[in-house]
Amino acid sequence: MEPAPKRVSSWSVREVLEWLQERYPSQVGALQKAVMKHAISGRALLRLREHHLLLLGVDGEEQQQEMLQDLLLLRVQQEVEELSDICSECFPA
């Protein structure tokens, strides 16, 4: 059985950079500098909002919307995993 993927909130700065490289290869240069400068881990990544993206150098509206959508998906994924944990504790198999 394959191990469960690591939760986004547990990602290191390097794992955040890997995710950005995979999702935004054309933007990764500028983003990489900002992520490293501000030590953006998975927990911080989940908290990013539109004004943070501007500060990180993501200034194109289309790119911002795409990233905000991806970040929302990551937050939903995190919530589902946490709810799953709660349910499995309340209702063990």
PyMOL Python script that loads the backbone (N, CA, C, O; Angstrom):
from pymol import cmd

cmd.read_pdbstr("""\
ATOM      1  N   MET A   1       0.835  -1.191   0.000  1.00  0.00           N
ATOM      2  CA  MET A   1       0.000   0.000   0.000  1.00  0.00           C
ATOM      3  C   MET A   1       0.877   1.251   0.000  1.00  0.00           C
ATOM      4  O   MET A   1       1.835   1.350   0.766  1.00  0.00           O
ATOM      5  N   GLU A   2       0.542   2.187  -0.855  1.00  0.00           N
ATOM      6  CA  GLU A   2       1.309   3.425  -0.985  1.00  0.00           C
ATOM      7  C   GLU A   2       1.004   4.352   0.182  1.00  0.00           C
ATOM      8  O   GLU A   2      -0.155   4.488   0.572  1.00  0.00           O
ATOM      9  N   PRO A   3       2.037   4.998   0.752  1.00  0.00           N
ATOM     10  CA  PRO A   3       1.769   5.910   1.871  1.00  0.00           C
ATOM     11  C   PRO A   3       0.932   7.103   1.421  1.00  0.00           C
ATOM     12  O   PRO A   3       1.002   7.527   0.268  1.00  0.00           O
ATOM     13  N   ALA A   4       0.149   7.630   2.339  1.00  0.00           N
ATOM     14  CA  ALA A   4      -0.685   8.796   2.044  1.00  0.00           C
ATOM     15  C   ALA A   4       0.215   9.990   1.742  1.00  0.00           C
ATOM     16  O   ALA A   4       1.274  10.142   2.352  1.00  0.00           O
ATOM     17  N   PRO A   5      -0.204  10.834   0.804  1.00  0.00           N
ATOM     18  CA  PRO A   5       0.607  12.021   0.517  1.00  0.00           C
ATOM     19  C   PRO A   5       0.686  12.931   1.745  1.00  0.00           C
ATOM     20  O   PRO A   5      -0.229  12.985   2.567  1.00  0.00           O
ATOM     21  N   LYS A   6       1.791  13.629   1.838  1.00  0.00           N
ATOM     22  CA  LYS A   6       2.009  14.538   2.957  1.00  0.00           C
ATOM     23  C   LYS A   6       1.027  15.700   2.876  1.00  0.00           C
ATOM     24  O   LYS A   6       0.781  16.245   1.800  1.00  0.00           O
ATOM     25  N   ARG A   7       0.484  16.063   3.997  1.00  0.00           N
ATOM     26  CA  ARG A   7      -0.454  17.197   4.037  1.00  0.00           C
ATOM     27  C   ARG A   7       0.249  18.495   3.676  1.00  0.00           C
ATOM     28  O   ARG A   7       1.414  18.708   4.012  1.00  0.00           O
ATOM     29  N   VAL A   8      -0.480  19.349   2.991  1.00  0.00           N
ATOM     30  CA  VAL A   8       0.075  20.634   2.558  1.00  0.00           C
ATOM     31  C   VAL A   8       0.575  21.430   3.757  1.00  0.00           C
ATOM     32  O   VAL A   8       1.621  22.076   3.678  1.00  0.00           O
ATOM     33  N   SER A   9      -0.154  21.391   4.857  1.00  0.00           N
ATOM     34  CA  SER A   9       0.250  22.160   6.035  1.00  0.00           C
ATOM     35  C   SER A   9       1.584  21.692   6.607  1.00  0.00           C
ATOM     36  O   SER A   9       2.199  22.395   7.409  1.00  0.00           O
ATOM     37  N   SER A  10       2.028  20.515   6.197  1.00  0.00           N
ATOM     38  CA  SER A  10       3.310  19.979   6.670  1.00  0.00           C
ATOM     39  C   SER A  10       4.443  20.174   5.667  1.00  0.00           C
ATOM     40  O   SER A  10       5.579  19.776   5.927  1.00  0.00           O
ATOM     41  N   TRP A  11       4.141  20.784   4.526  1.00  0.00           N
ATOM     42  CA  TRP A  11       5.175  20.980   3.507  1.00  0.00           C
ATOM     43  C   TRP A  11       6.272  21.908   4.000  1.00  0.00           C
ATOM     44  O   TRP A  11       6.018  22.882   4.708  1.00  0.00           O
ATOM     45  N   SER A  12       7.478  21.586   3.615  1.00  0.00           N
ATOM     46  CA  SER A  12       8.622  22.467   3.870  1.00  0.00           C
ATOM     47  C   SER A  12       8.672  23.523   2.769  1.00  0.00           C
ATOM     48  O   SER A  12       7.917  23.461   1.800  1.00  0.00           O
ATOM     49  N   VAL A  13       9.563  24.482   2.930  1.00  0.00           N
ATOM     50  CA  VAL A  13       9.760  25.506   1.902  1.00  0.00           C
ATOM     51  C   VAL A  13      10.129  24.821   0.584  1.00  0.00           C
ATOM     52  O   VAL A  13       9.646  25.215  -0.477  1.00  0.00           O
ATOM     53  N   ARG A  14      10.966  23.821   0.650  1.00  0.00           N
ATOM     54  CA  ARG A  14      11.396  23.108  -0.560  1.00  0.00           C
ATOM     55  C   ARG A  14      10.220  22.430  -1.248  1.00  0.00           C
ATOM     56  O   ARG A  14      10.130  22.440  -2.476  1.00  0.00           O
ATOM     57  N   GLU A  15       9.324  21.846  -0.472  1.00  0.00           N
ATOM     58  CA  GLU A  15       8.144  21.195  -1.061  1.00  0.00           C
ATOM     59  C   GLU A  15       7.191  22.216  -1.686  1.00  0.00           C
ATOM     60  O   GLU A  15       6.552  21.932  -2.699  1.00  0.00           O
ATOM     61  N   VAL A  16       7.097  23.399  -1.083  1.00  0.00           N
ATOM     62  CA  VAL A  16       6.308  24.482  -1.677  1.00  0.00           C
ATOM     63  C   VAL A  16       6.928  24.871  -3.015  1.00  0.00           C
ATOM     64  O   VAL A  16       6.211  25.069  -3.996  1.00  0.00           O
ATOM     65  N   LEU A  17       8.250  24.982  -3.061  1.00  0.00           N
ATOM     66  CA  LEU A  17       8.939  25.315  -4.308  1.00  0.00           C
ATOM     67  C   LEU A  17       8.706  24.244  -5.372  1.00  0.00           C
ATOM     68  O   LEU A  17       8.523  24.565  -6.546  1.00  0.00           O
ATOM     69  N   GLU A  18       8.712  22.978  -4.967  1.00  0.00           N
ATOM     70  CA  GLU A  18       8.459  21.884  -5.916  1.00  0.00           C
ATOM     71  C   GLU A  18       7.039  21.990  -6.481  1.00  0.00           C
ATOM     72  O   GLU A  18       6.831  21.785  -7.676  1.00  0.00           O
ATOM     73  N   TRP A  19       6.074  22.306  -5.632  1.00  0.00           N
ATOM     74  CA  TRP A  19       4.692  22.459  -6.083  1.00  0.00           C
ATOM     75  C   TRP A  19       4.582  23.617  -7.071  1.00  0.00           C
ATOM     76  O   TRP A  19       3.932  23.498  -8.109  1.00  0.00           O
ATOM     77  N   LEU A  20       5.224  24.736  -6.739  1.00  0.00           N
ATOM     78  CA  LEU A  20       5.203  25.893  -7.629  1.00  0.00           C
ATOM     79  C   LEU A  20       5.863  25.577  -8.971  1.00  0.00           C
ATOM     80  O   LEU A  20       5.375  25.992 -10.022  1.00  0.00           O
ATOM     81  N   GLN A  21       6.965  24.846  -8.931  1.00  0.00           N
ATOM     82  CA  GLN A  21       7.670  24.464 -10.168  1.00  0.00           C
ATOM     83  C   GLN A  21       6.760  23.607 -11.044  1.00  0.00           C
ATOM     84  O   GLN A  21       6.737  23.765 -12.265  1.00  0.00           O
ATOM     85  N   GLU A  22       6.026  22.718 -10.430  1.00  0.00           N
ATOM     86  CA  GLU A  22       5.125  21.839 -11.173  1.00  0.00           C
ATOM     87  C   GLU A  22       3.930  22.606 -11.746  1.00  0.00           C
ATOM     88  O   GLU A  22       3.540  22.397 -12.894  1.00  0.00           O
ATOM     89  N   ARG A  23       3.360  23.491 -10.936  1.00  0.00           N
ATOM     90  CA  ARG A  23       2.148  24.221 -11.342  1.00  0.00           C
ATOM     91  C   ARG A  23       2.429  25.446 -12.213  1.00  0.00           C
ATOM     92  O   ARG A  23       1.650  25.757 -13.114  1.00  0.00           O
ATOM     93  N   TYR A  24       3.543  26.144 -11.947  1.00  0.00           N
ATOM     94  CA  TYR A  24       3.831  27.424 -12.606  1.00  0.00           C
ATOM     95  C   TYR A  24       5.275  27.498 -13.087  1.00  0.00           C
ATOM     96  O   TYR A  24       6.036  28.349 -12.626  1.00  0.00           O
ATOM     97  N   PRO A  25       5.659  26.625 -13.999  1.00  0.00           N
ATOM     98  CA  PRO A  25       7.075  26.608 -14.413  1.00  0.00           C
ATOM     99  C   PRO A  25       7.554  27.935 -15.006  1.00  0.00           C
ATOM    100  O   PRO A  25       8.725  28.287 -14.861  1.00  0.00           O
ATOM    101  N   SER A  26       6.669  28.671 -15.669  1.00  0.00           N
ATOM    102  CA  SER A  26       7.097  29.934 -16.279  1.00  0.00           C
ATOM    103  C   SER A  26       7.262  31.057 -15.258  1.00  0.00           C
ATOM    104  O   SER A  26       7.939  32.046 -15.535  1.00  0.00           O
ATOM    105  N   GLN A  27       6.653  30.915 -14.085  1.00  0.00           N
ATOM    106  CA  GLN A  27       6.696  31.956 -13.047  1.00  0.00           C
ATOM    107  C   GLN A  27       7.640  31.612 -11.897  1.00  0.00           C
ATOM    108  O   GLN A  27       7.859  32.431 -11.005  1.00  0.00           O
ATOM    109  N   VAL A  28       8.193  30.412 -11.916  1.00  0.00           N
ATOM    110  CA  VAL A  28       8.882  29.915 -10.724  1.00  0.00           C
ATOM    111  C   VAL A  28      10.092  30.752 -10.328  1.00  0.00           C
ATOM    112  O   VAL A  28      10.420  30.816  -9.143  1.00  0.00           O
ATOM    113  N   GLY A  29      10.766  31.394 -11.278  1.00  0.00           N
ATOM    114  CA  GLY A  29      11.949  32.187 -10.932  1.00  0.00           C
ATOM    115  C   GLY A  29      11.663  33.259  -9.897  1.00  0.00           C
ATOM    116  O   GLY A  29      12.300  33.307  -8.845  1.00  0.00           O
ATOM    117  N   ALA A  30      10.704  34.113 -10.200  1.00  0.00           N
ATOM    118  CA  ALA A  30      10.345  35.199  -9.284  1.00  0.00           C
ATOM    119  C   ALA A  30       9.726  34.645  -8.005  1.00  0.00           C
ATOM    120  O   ALA A  30      10.017  35.116  -6.906  1.00  0.00           O
ATOM    121  N   LEU A  31       8.875  33.647  -8.164  1.00  0.00           N
ATOM    122  CA  LEU A  31       8.223  33.063  -6.991  1.00  0.00           C
ATOM    123  C   LEU A  31       9.226  32.382  -6.070  1.00  0.00           C
ATOM    124  O   LEU A  31       9.109  32.458  -4.847  1.00  0.00           O
ATOM    125  N   GLN A  32      10.205  31.722  -6.659  1.00  0.00           N
ATOM    126  CA  GLN A  32      11.205  31.020  -5.865  1.00  0.00           C
ATOM    127  C   GLN A  32      11.935  31.981  -4.928  1.00  0.00           C
ATOM    128  O   GLN A  32      12.127  31.682  -3.749  1.00  0.00           O
ATOM    129  N   LYS A  33      12.335  33.117  -5.449  1.00  0.00           N
ATOM    130  CA  LYS A  33      13.030  34.109  -4.620  1.00  0.00           C
ATOM    131  C   LYS A  33      12.148  34.567  -3.464  1.00  0.00           C
ATOM    132  O   LYS A  33      12.603  34.659  -2.324  1.00  0.00           O
ATOM    133  N   ALA A  34      10.885  34.853  -3.765  1.00  0.00           N
ATOM    134  CA  ALA A  34       9.961  35.337  -2.735  1.00  0.00           C
ATOM    135  C   ALA A  34       9.683  34.267  -1.689  1.00  0.00           C
ATOM    136  O   ALA A  34       9.647  34.556  -0.493  1.00  0.00           O
ATOM    137  N   VAL A  35       9.487  33.037  -2.136  1.00  0.00           N
ATOM    138  CA  VAL A  35       9.199  31.932  -1.207  1.00  0.00           C
ATOM    139  C   VAL A  35      10.385  31.709  -0.277  1.00  0.00           C
ATOM    140  O   VAL A  35      10.214  31.514   0.926  1.00  0.00           O
ATOM    141  N   MET A  36      11.577  31.738  -0.838  1.00  0.00           N
ATOM    142  CA  MET A  36      12.772  31.542  -0.013  1.00  0.00           C
ATOM    143  C   MET A  36      12.997  32.729   0.924  1.00  0.00           C
ATOM    144  O   MET A  36      13.322  32.541   2.097  1.00  0.00           O
ATOM    145  N   LYS A  37      12.827  33.930   0.419  1.00  0.00           N
ATOM    146  CA  LYS A  37      13.029  35.134   1.236  1.00  0.00           C
ATOM    147  C   LYS A  37      12.096  35.153   2.443  1.00  0.00           C
ATOM    148  O   LYS A  37      12.501  35.515   3.547  1.00  0.00           O
ATOM    149  N   HIS A  38      10.840  34.757   2.218  1.00  0.00           N
ATOM    150  CA  HIS A  38       9.835  34.806   3.281  1.00  0.00           C
ATOM    151  C   HIS A  38       9.614  33.456   3.960  1.00  0.00           C
ATOM    152  O   HIS A  38       8.742  33.319   4.817  1.00  0.00           O
ATOM    153  N   ALA A  39      10.418  32.454   3.566  1.00  0.00           N
ATOM    154  CA  ALA A  39      10.334  31.100   4.156  1.00  0.00           C
ATOM    155  C   ALA A  39       8.885  30.596   4.188  1.00  0.00           C
ATOM    156  O   ALA A  39       8.359  30.235   5.240  1.00  0.00           O
ATOM    157  N   ILE A  40       8.263  30.583   3.013  1.00  0.00           N
ATOM    158  CA  ILE A  40       6.864  30.181   2.917  1.00  0.00           C
ATOM    159  C   ILE A  40       6.761  28.661   2.919  1.00  0.00           C
ATOM    160  O   ILE A  40       7.104  27.992   1.945  1.00  0.00           O
ATOM    161  N   SER A  41       6.286  28.145   4.026  1.00  0.00           N
ATOM    162  CA  SER A  41       6.059  26.710   4.170  1.00  0.00           C
ATOM    163  C   SER A  41       4.644  26.397   3.705  1.00  0.00           C
ATOM    164  O   SER A  41       3.920  27.291   3.266  1.00  0.00           O
ATOM    165  N   GLY A  42       4.254  25.147   3.799  1.00  0.00           N
ATOM    166  CA  GLY A  42       2.904  24.757   3.421  1.00  0.00           C
ATOM    167  C   GLY A  42       1.844  25.458   4.238  1.00  0.00           C
ATOM    168  O   GLY A  42       0.812  25.868   3.707  1.00  0.00           O
ATOM    169  N   ARG A  43       2.093  25.599   5.529  1.00  0.00           N
ATOM    170  CA  ARG A  43       1.119  26.278   6.395  1.00  0.00           C
ATOM    171  C   ARG A  43       0.902  27.724   5.936  1.00  0.00           C
ATOM    172  O   ARG A  43      -0.230  28.204   5.887  1.00  0.00           O
ATOM    173  N   ALA A  44       1.996  28.409   5.601  1.00  0.00           N
ATOM    174  CA  ALA A  44       1.883  29.794   5.118  1.00  0.00           C
ATOM    175  C   ALA A  44       1.246  29.837   3.731  1.00  0.00           C
ATOM    176  O   ALA A  44       0.468  30.742   3.430  1.00  0.00           O
ATOM    177  N   LEU A  45       1.577  28.859   2.886  1.00  0.00           N
ATOM    178  CA  LEU A  45       1.001  28.797   1.547  1.00  0.00           C
ATOM    179  C   LEU A  45      -0.522  28.747   1.611  1.00  0.00           C
ATOM    180  O   LEU A  45      -1.201  29.410   0.826  1.00  0.00           O
ATOM    181  N   LEU A  46      -1.054  27.966   2.538  1.00  0.00           N
ATOM    182  CA  LEU A  46      -2.501  27.835   2.678  1.00  0.00           C
ATOM    183  C   LEU A  46      -3.169  29.146   3.102  1.00  0.00           C
ATOM    184  O   LEU A  46      -4.372  29.316   2.910  1.00  0.00           O
ATOM    185  N   ARG A  47      -2.403  30.063   3.673  1.00  0.00           N
ATOM    186  CA  ARG A  47      -2.962  31.330   4.160  1.00  0.00           C
ATOM    187  C   ARG A  47      -2.824  32.478   3.167  1.00  0.00           C
ATOM    188  O   ARG A  47      -3.319  33.577   3.419  1.00  0.00           O
ATOM    189  N   LEU A  48      -2.161  32.236   2.049  1.00  0.00           N
ATOM    190  CA  LEU A  48      -1.943  33.308   1.083  1.00  0.00           C
ATOM    191  C   LEU A  48      -3.264  33.781   0.481  1.00  0.00           C
ATOM    192  O   LEU A  48      -4.144  32.982   0.160  1.00  0.00           O
ATOM    193  N   ARG A  49      -3.377  35.087   0.339  1.00  0.00           N
ATOM    194  CA  ARG A  49      -4.536  35.723  -0.277  1.00  0.00           C
ATOM    195  C   ARG A  49      -4.047  36.629  -1.407  1.00  0.00           C
ATOM    196  O   ARG A  49      -2.847  36.723  -1.663  1.00  0.00           O
ATOM    197  N   GLU A  50      -4.977  37.284  -2.068  1.00  0.00           N
ATOM    198  CA  GLU A  50      -4.642  38.076  -3.253  1.00  0.00           C
ATOM    199  C   GLU A  50      -3.560  39.120  -2.971  1.00  0.00           C
ATOM    200  O   GLU A  50      -2.620  39.259  -3.754  1.00  0.00           O
ATOM    201  N   HIS A  51      -3.681  39.849  -1.868  1.00  0.00           N
ATOM    202  CA  HIS A  51      -2.685  40.899  -1.588  1.00  0.00           C
ATOM    203  C   HIS A  51      -1.297  40.301  -1.317  1.00  0.00           C
ATOM    204  O   HIS A  51      -0.282  40.950  -1.572  1.00  0.00           O
ATOM    205  N   HIS A  52      -1.252  39.074  -0.803  1.00  0.00           N
ATOM    206  CA  HIS A  52       0.038  38.415  -0.598  1.00  0.00           C
ATOM    207  C   HIS A  52       0.685  38.089  -1.945  1.00  0.00           C
ATOM    208  O   HIS A  52       1.893  38.240  -2.124  1.00  0.00           O
ATOM    209  N   LEU A  53      -0.148  37.638  -2.886  1.00  0.00           N
ATOM    210  CA  LEU A  53       0.392  37.308  -4.205  1.00  0.00           C
ATOM    211  C   LEU A  53       1.005  38.535  -4.864  1.00  0.00           C
ATOM    212  O   LEU A  53       2.042  38.439  -5.520  1.00  0.00           O
ATOM    213  N   LEU A  54       0.368  39.686  -4.690  1.00  0.00           N
ATOM    214  CA  LEU A  54       0.939  40.929  -5.216  1.00  0.00           C
ATOM    215  C   LEU A  54       2.306  41.206  -4.603  1.00  0.00           C
ATOM    216  O   LEU A  54       3.250  41.574  -5.302  1.00  0.00           O
ATOM    217  N   LEU A  55       2.400  41.025  -3.296  1.00  0.00           N
ATOM    218  CA  LEU A  55       3.674  41.243  -2.603  1.00  0.00           C
ATOM    219  C   LEU A  55       4.750  40.259  -3.059  1.00  0.00           C
ATOM    220  O   LEU A  55       5.939  40.576  -3.038  1.00  0.00           O
ATOM    221  N   LEU A  56       4.324  39.065  -3.471  1.00  0.00           N
ATOM    222  CA  LEU A  56       5.260  38.047  -3.940  1.00  0.00           C
ATOM    223  C   LEU A  56       5.637  38.231  -5.402  1.00  0.00           C
ATOM    224  O   LEU A  56       6.474  37.495  -5.925  1.00  0.00           O
ATOM    225  N   GLY A  57       5.019  39.217  -6.073  1.00  0.00           N
ATOM    226  CA  GLY A  57       5.379  39.504  -7.446  1.00  0.00           C
ATOM    227  C   GLY A  57       4.471  38.892  -8.493  1.00  0.00           C
ATOM    228  O   GLY A  57       4.792  38.920  -9.681  1.00  0.00           O
ATOM    229  N   VAL A  58       3.343  38.338  -8.074  1.00  0.00           N
ATOM    230  CA  VAL A  58       2.368  37.803  -9.034  1.00  0.00           C
ATOM    231  C   VAL A  58       1.415  38.946  -9.354  1.00  0.00           C
ATOM    232  O   VAL A  58       0.464  39.200  -8.614  1.00  0.00           O
ATOM    233  N   ASP A  59       1.678  39.637 -10.472  1.00  0.00           N
ATOM    234  CA  ASP A  59       0.900  40.837 -10.734  1.00  0.00           C
ATOM    235  C   ASP A  59      -0.122  40.701 -11.854  1.00  0.00           C
ATOM    236  O   ASP A  59      -0.998  41.557 -11.981  1.00  0.00           O
ATOM    237  N   GLY A  60      -0.042  39.675 -12.655  1.00  0.00           N
ATOM    238  CA  GLY A  60      -1.044  39.483 -13.698  1.00  0.00           C
ATOM    239  C   GLY A  60      -2.343  38.964 -13.099  1.00  0.00           C
ATOM    240  O   GLY A  60      -2.333  37.999 -12.334  1.00  0.00           O
ATOM    241  N   GLU A  61      -3.456  39.595 -13.441  1.00  0.00           N
ATOM    242  CA  GLU A  61      -4.741  39.210 -12.847  1.00  0.00           C
ATOM    243  C   GLU A  61      -5.100  37.759 -13.161  1.00  0.00           C
ATOM    244  O   GLU A  61      -5.608  37.040 -12.301  1.00  0.00           O
ATOM    245  N   GLU A  62      -4.835  37.336 -14.389  1.00  0.00           N
ATOM    246  CA  GLU A  62      -5.141  35.951 -14.766  1.00  0.00           C
ATOM    247  C   GLU A  62      -4.306  34.970 -13.947  1.00  0.00           C
ATOM    248  O   GLU A  62      -4.815  33.957 -13.468  1.00  0.00           O
ATOM    249  N   GLN A  63      -3.022  35.280 -13.793  1.00  0.00           N
ATOM    250  CA  GLN A  63      -2.130  34.422 -13.005  1.00  0.00           C
ATOM    251  C   GLN A  63      -2.555  34.405 -11.539  1.00  0.00           C
ATOM    252  O   GLN A  63      -2.531  33.352 -10.901  1.00  0.00           O
ATOM    253  N   GLN A  64      -2.938  35.546 -11.006  1.00  0.00           N
ATOM    254  CA  GLN A  64      -3.415  35.619  -9.625  1.00  0.00           C
ATOM    255  C   GLN A  64      -4.646  34.742  -9.427  1.00  0.00           C
ATOM    256  O   GLN A  64      -4.731  33.984  -8.461  1.00  0.00           O
ATOM    257  N   GLN A  65      -5.598  34.853 -10.352  1.00  0.00           N
ATOM    258  CA  GLN A  65      -6.828  34.073 -10.227  1.00  0.00           C
ATOM    259  C   GLN A  65      -6.550  32.578 -10.302  1.00  0.00           C
ATOM    260  O   GLN A  65      -7.151  31.790  -9.573  1.00  0.00           O
ATOM    261  N   GLU A  66      -5.642  32.195 -11.183  1.00  0.00           N
ATOM    262  CA  GLU A  66      -5.276  30.781 -11.291  1.00  0.00           C
ATOM    263  C   GLU A  66      -4.647  30.285  -9.992  1.00  0.00           C
ATOM    264  O   GLU A  66      -4.983  29.209  -9.497  1.00  0.00           O
ATOM    265  N   MET A  67      -3.729  31.086  -9.449  1.00  0.00           N
ATOM    266  CA  MET A  67      -3.079  30.692  -8.199  1.00  0.00           C
ATOM    267  C   MET A  67      -4.073  30.665  -7.041  1.00  0.00           C
ATOM    268  O   MET A  67      -4.039  29.752  -6.216  1.00  0.00           O
ATOM    269  N   LEU A  68      -4.950  31.654  -6.977  1.00  0.00           N
ATOM    270  CA  LEU A  68      -5.947  31.682  -5.904  1.00  0.00           C
ATOM    271  C   LEU A  68      -6.850  30.458  -5.979  1.00  0.00           C
ATOM    272  O   LEU A  68      -7.234  29.898  -4.952  1.00  0.00           O
ATOM    273  N   GLN A  69      -7.186  30.048  -7.186  1.00  0.00           N
ATOM    274  CA  GLN A  69      -8.008  28.851  -7.365  1.00  0.00           C
ATOM    275  C   GLN A  69      -7.250  27.607  -6.893  1.00  0.00           C
ATOM    276  O   GLN A  69      -7.812  26.757  -6.202  1.00  0.00           O
ATOM    277  N   ASP A  70      -5.986  27.509  -7.267  1.00  0.00           N
ATOM    278  CA  ASP A  70      -5.170  26.369  -6.829  1.00  0.00           C
ATOM    279  C   ASP A  70      -5.012  26.355  -5.311  1.00  0.00           C
ATOM    280  O   ASP A  70      -5.056  25.295  -4.687  1.00  0.00           O
ATOM    281  N   LEU A  71      -4.828  27.531  -4.724  1.00  0.00           N
ATOM    282  CA  LEU A  71      -4.692  27.620  -3.271  1.00  0.00           C
ATOM    283  C   LEU A  71      -5.996  27.223  -2.580  1.00  0.00           C
ATOM    284  O   LEU A  71      -5.976  26.572  -1.536  1.00  0.00           O
ATOM    285  N   LEU A  72      -7.114  27.613  -3.158  1.00  0.00           N
ATOM    286  CA  LEU A  72      -8.406  27.213  -2.608  1.00  0.00           C
ATOM    287  C   LEU A  72      -8.554  25.692  -2.640  1.00  0.00           C
ATOM    288  O   LEU A  72      -9.029  25.090  -1.676  1.00  0.00           O
ATOM    289  N   LEU A  73      -8.150  25.080  -3.737  1.00  0.00           N
ATOM    290  CA  LEU A  73      -8.206  23.617  -3.833  1.00  0.00           C
ATOM    291  C   LEU A  73      -7.320  22.956  -2.772  1.00  0.00           C
ATOM    292  O   LEU A  73      -7.703  21.950  -2.174  1.00  0.00           O
ATOM    293  N   LEU A  74      -6.148  23.523  -2.546  1.00  0.00           N
ATOM    294  CA  LEU A  74      -5.266  22.982  -1.505  1.00  0.00           C
ATOM    295  C   LEU A  74      -5.911  23.107  -0.121  1.00  0.00           C
ATOM    296  O   LEU A  74      -5.814  22.191   0.696  1.00  0.00           O
ATOM    297  N   ARG A  75      -6.571  24.244   0.139  1.00  0.00           N
ATOM    298  CA  ARG A  75      -7.227  24.438   1.432  1.00  0.00           C
ATOM    299  C   ARG A  75      -8.380  23.455   1.608  1.00  0.00           C
ATOM    300  O   ARG A  75      -8.565  22.897   2.690  1.00  0.00           O
ATOM    301  N   VAL A  76      -9.149  23.248   0.554  1.00  0.00           N
ATOM    302  CA  VAL A  76     -10.262  22.292   0.625  1.00  0.00           C
ATOM    303  C   VAL A  76      -9.722  20.884   0.863  1.00  0.00           C
ATOM    304  O   VAL A  76     -10.263  20.137   1.679  1.00  0.00           O
ATOM    305  N   GLN A  77      -8.671  20.528   0.160  1.00  0.00           N
ATOM    306  CA  GLN A  77      -8.045  19.211   0.345  1.00  0.00           C
ATOM    307  C   GLN A  77      -7.610  19.030   1.800  1.00  0.00           C
ATOM    308  O   GLN A  77      -7.837  17.975   2.392  1.00  0.00           O
ATOM    309  N   GLN A  78      -6.993  20.048   2.366  1.00  0.00           N
ATOM    310  CA  GLN A  78      -6.541  20.006   3.760  1.00  0.00           C
ATOM    311  C   GLN A  78      -7.737  19.805   4.692  1.00  0.00           C
ATOM    312  O   GLN A  78      -7.683  18.983   5.607  1.00  0.00           O
ATOM    313  N   GLU A  79      -8.815  20.557   4.457  1.00  0.00           N
ATOM    314  CA  GLU A  79     -10.020  20.447   5.297  1.00  0.00           C
ATOM    315  C   GLU A  79     -10.616  19.047   5.225  1.00  0.00           C
ATOM    316  O   GLU A  79     -11.003  18.478   6.247  1.00  0.00           O
ATOM    317  N   VAL A  80     -10.690  18.493   4.021  1.00  0.00           N
ATOM    318  CA  VAL A  80     -11.250  17.149   3.847  1.00  0.00           C
ATOM    319  C   VAL A  80     -10.408  16.127   4.617  1.00  0.00           C
ATOM    320  O   VAL A  80     -10.952  15.240   5.275  1.00  0.00           O
ATOM    321  N   GLU A  81      -9.094  16.251   4.533  1.00  0.00           N
ATOM    322  CA  GLU A  81      -8.216  15.326   5.256  1.00  0.00           C
ATOM    323  C   GLU A  81      -8.414  15.448   6.765  1.00  0.00           C
ATOM    324  O   GLU A  81      -8.435  14.443   7.476  1.00  0.00           O
ATOM    325  N   GLU A  82      -8.557  16.672   7.249  1.00  0.00           N
ATOM    326  CA  GLU A  82      -8.771  16.870   8.686  1.00  0.00           C
ATOM    327  C   GLU A  82     -10.125  16.315   9.120  1.00  0.00           C
ATOM    328  O   GLU A  82     -10.233  15.697  10.179  1.00  0.00           O
ATOM    329  N   LEU A  83     -11.157  16.532   8.306  1.00  0.00           N
ATOM    330  CA  LEU A  83     -12.474  15.977   8.629  1.00  0.00           C
ATOM    331  C   LEU A  83     -12.450  14.453   8.591  1.00  0.00           C
ATOM    332  O   LEU A  83     -13.098  13.800   9.409  1.00  0.00           O
ATOM    333  N   SER A  84     -11.726  13.902   7.672  1.00  0.00           N
ATOM    334  CA  SER A  84     -11.593  12.451   7.579  1.00  0.00           C
ATOM    335  C   SER A  84     -10.946  11.892   8.844  1.00  0.00           C
ATOM    336  O   SER A  84     -11.363  10.855   9.360  1.00  0.00           O
ATOM    337  N   ASP A  85      -9.927  12.588   9.335  1.00  0.00           N
ATOM    338  CA  ASP A  85      -9.279  12.176  10.591  1.00  0.00           C
ATOM    339  C   ASP A  85     -10.263  12.207  11.753  1.00  0.00           C
ATOM    340  O   ASP A  85     -10.301  11.283  12.567  1.00  0.00           O
ATOM    341  N   ILE A  86     -11.051  13.261  11.828  1.00  0.00           N
ATOM    342  CA  ILE A  86     -12.026  13.406  12.902  1.00  0.00           C
ATOM    343  C   ILE A  86     -13.046  12.268  12.841  1.00  0.00           C
ATOM    344  O   ILE A  86     -13.375  11.655  13.856  1.00  0.00           O
ATOM    345  N   CYS A  87     -13.541  11.997  11.620  1.00  0.00           N
ATOM    346  CA  CYS A  87     -14.527  10.940  11.449  1.00  0.00           C
ATOM    347  C   CYS A  87     -13.961   9.576  11.807  1.00  0.00           C
ATOM    348  O   CYS A  87     -14.650   8.757  12.416  1.00  0.00           O
ATOM    349  N   SER A  88     -12.717   9.327  11.434  1.00  0.00           N
ATOM    350  CA  SER A  88     -12.133   8.018  11.731  1.00  0.00           C
ATOM    351  C   SER A  88     -11.884   7.848  13.229  1.00  0.00           C
ATOM    352  O   SER A  88     -11.888   6.724  13.731  1.00  0.00           O
ATOM    353  N   GLU A  89     -11.666   8.951  13.946  1.00  0.00           N
ATOM    354  CA  GLU A  89     -11.514   8.882  15.398  1.00  0.00           C
ATOM    355  C   GLU A  89     -12.861   8.643  16.073  1.00  0.00           C
ATOM    356  O   GLU A  89     -12.944   7.921  17.066  1.00  0.00           O
ATOM    357  N   CYS A  90     -13.922   9.256  15.527  1.00  0.00           N
ATOM    358  CA  CYS A  90     -15.247   9.121  16.116  1.00  0.00           C
ATOM    359  C   CYS A  90     -15.893   7.788  15.778  1.00  0.00           C
ATOM    360  O   CYS A  90     -16.640   7.222  16.576  1.00  0.00           O
ATOM    361  N   PHE A  91     -15.594   7.294  14.581  1.00  0.00           N
ATOM    362  CA  PHE A  91     -16.210   6.066  14.100  1.00  0.00           C
ATOM    363  C   PHE A  91     -15.141   5.113  13.590  1.00  0.00           C
ATOM    364  O   PHE A  91     -15.012   4.914  12.382  1.00  0.00           O
ATOM    365  N   PRO A  92     -14.365   4.515  14.510  1.00  0.00           N
ATOM    366  CA  PRO A  92     -13.290   3.615  14.056  1.00  0.00           C
ATOM    367  C   PRO A  92     -13.852   2.429  13.269  1.00  0.00           C
ATOM    368  O   PRO A  92     -14.954   1.951  13.536  1.00  0.00           O
ATOM    369  N   ALA A  93     -13.076   1.977  12.307  1.00  0.00           N
ATOM    370  CA  ALA A  93     -13.521   0.864  11.452  1.00  0.00           C
ATOM    371  C   ALA A  93     -13.588  -0.440  12.215  1.00  0.00           C
ATOM    372  O   ALA A  93     -13.943  -1.472  11.645  1.00  0.00           O
TER     373      ALA A  93
END
""", "prot")
cmd.dss("prot")
cmd.show_as("cartoon", "prot")
cmd.util.cbc("prot")
cmd.orient("prot")
